[in-house]
């Protein structure tokens, strides 16, 4: 997960959501385990082919308990301001359809952003990228963002 030190200023109010007409982002936590697990396990090959996700160690086969441990880690990072992971929910149904990760680069200034959507929502990958990119420019304090273009 993230480094020990927060990577946003102490006085920065971390956004709790991003809402569009198609999806909404909210902090990912253990309460999302069942739906998050179903979302990514249904789309492993699709996620692995998503810009920025190629060649990564995740997704890999995991148990629901291992997924829960990951979600607890992401929630801890969020609380400690060392990394910010958001679940992506369908605006209408509330169904989990993806994820966005905002973490500092290791040993480099700036932030690395990754995102994915379920295979059956692949058409939302570019709109998610555009919305998150705009959000990062307008609501976050980052001057250097690496986010694989769509």
C-alpha positions in Angstrom: 0.0 0.0 0.0 1.3 3.5 0.8 4.3 5.1 2.6 4.1 6.1 6.2 3.8 9.8 5.7 0.7 11.6 4.5 1.2 13.0 1.0 -1.4 15.8 1.1 -1.1 18.9 3.3 -2.4 18.7 6.8 -5.0 21.4 6.1 -6.2 19.8 2.9 -9.8 18.5 3.2 -9.8 15.1 1.3 -12.8 14.8 -1.0 -15.2 12.1 0.2 -16.9 11.7 -3.2 -17.0 12.5 -6.8 -20.5 12.4 -8.3 -21.5 12.4 -12.0 -24.7 11.5 -13.7 -23.3 8.0 -14.5 -21.3 7.0 -11.4 -20.2 8.2 -8.0 -17.0 7.6 -6.0 -16.8 7.0 -2.3 -14.0 5.8 0.0 -13.4 2.1 -0.3 -13.7 0.1 2.9 -14.4 -3.2 4.4 -18.1 -2.7 4.1 -17.7 -3.0 0.3 -16.0 -6.5 0.5 -18.7 -8.7 -1.0 -19.6 -6.3 -3.9 -16.0 -5.3 -4.6 -14.9 -8.9 -4.7 -17.7 -9.8 -7.1 -16.8 -6.8 -9.3 -13.1 -7.5 -9.8 -13.3 -11.3 -9.9 -15.8 -11.1 -12.7 -13.3 -9.0 -14.8 -9.7 -10.1 -14.1 -8.7 -10.3 -17.8 -10.4 -6.9 -18.5 -8.7 -5.2 -15.6 -5.3 -6.6 -16.5 -5.7 -5.0 -20.0 -6.7 -1.6 -18.6 -4.2 1.2 -19.3 -1.9 1.5 -16.2 -2.9 -2.0 -14.9 -0.9 -4.1 -17.3 1.9 -6.1 -15.7 0.8 -5.5 -12.1 0.7 -8.2 -9.5 -3.1 -7.5 -8.9 -5.6 -8.7 -9.8 -4.7 -12.2 -8.8 -6.8 -15.1 -7.4 -7.7 -14.2 -3.8 -10.2 -15.4 -1.2 -12.9 -13.0 0.1 -11.0 -12.9 3.4 -7.8 -11.8 1.5 -9.9 -9.2 -0.3 -11.3 -7.9 3.0 -7.7 -7.6 4.4 -6.8 -5.5 1.3 -9.9 -3.3 1.8 -9.0 -2.8 5.5 -5.5 -1.7 4.3 -6.9 0.8 1.8 -9.3 2.2 4.5 -6.3 2.6 6.9 -4.3 4.4 4.2 -7.3 6.7 3.6 -7.6 7.4 7.4 -3.8 8.0 7.6 -3.8 10.2 4.5 -1.1 8.0 2.9 -3.3 6.9 0.0 -6.8 7.2 -1.3 -8.8 4.4 -2.8 -12.4 5.0 -4.0 -15.0 2.5 -5.0 -16.9 3.4 -8.2 -20.7 2.9 -7.9 -23.3 3.1 -10.6 -25.2 6.3 -10.0 -28.6 4.6 -10.4 -28.3 1.2 -8.8 -25.4 1.8 -6.4 -23.7 -1.4 -7.7 -19.9 -1.4 -7.5 -18.5 -1.1 -11.0 -14.9 -0.2 -10.5 -12.2 1.4 -8.4 -9.8 4.4 -8.4 -6.4 4.4 -6.5 -4.6 7.6 -5.7 -1.1 7.0 -4.2 2.2 8.7 -4.1 4.9 7.5 -6.4 7.6 5.5 -4.6 10.8 7.5 -4.5 9.5 10.2 -6.8 7.5 13.4 -6.4 3.9 13.3 -7.5 1.0 11.0 -7.5 0.1 7.8 -9.4 -3.5 7.1 -10.2 -4.9 3.8 -11.4 -8.5 2.9 -12.2 -10.6 0.1 -13.6 -14.1 -0.7 -14.4 -15.8 -4.1 -14.7 -15.8 -5.8 -18.1 -19.5 -5.3 -18.5 -19.0 -1.6 -17.9 -16.0 -1.2 -20.2 -17.6 1.8 -21.9 -17.3 3.8 -18.7 -13.5 3.5 -18.6 -12.8 6.7 -20.6 -15.6 8.7 -18.9 -14.2 7.6 -15.5 -10.7 8.7 -16.6 -11.9 12.1 -17.8 -14.0 12.8 -14.7 -11.2 11.7 -12.3 -8.6 13.7 -14.3 -10.7 16.8 -14.0 -11.3 16.2 -10.3 -7.6 15.8 -9.7 -6.9 19.1 -11.4 -9.7 21.0 -9.6 -10.2 19.5 -6.1 -6.7 18.0 -5.2 -3.4 19.8 -4.4 -1.2 17.7 -6.8 1.1 19.3 -9.3 2.4 16.1 -10.9 -0.1 13.3 -11.7 0.7 10.1 -13.6 -2.6 8.5 -14.9 -2.5 6.3 -18.0 -4.5 8.0 -20.7 -7.5 6.4 -22.3 
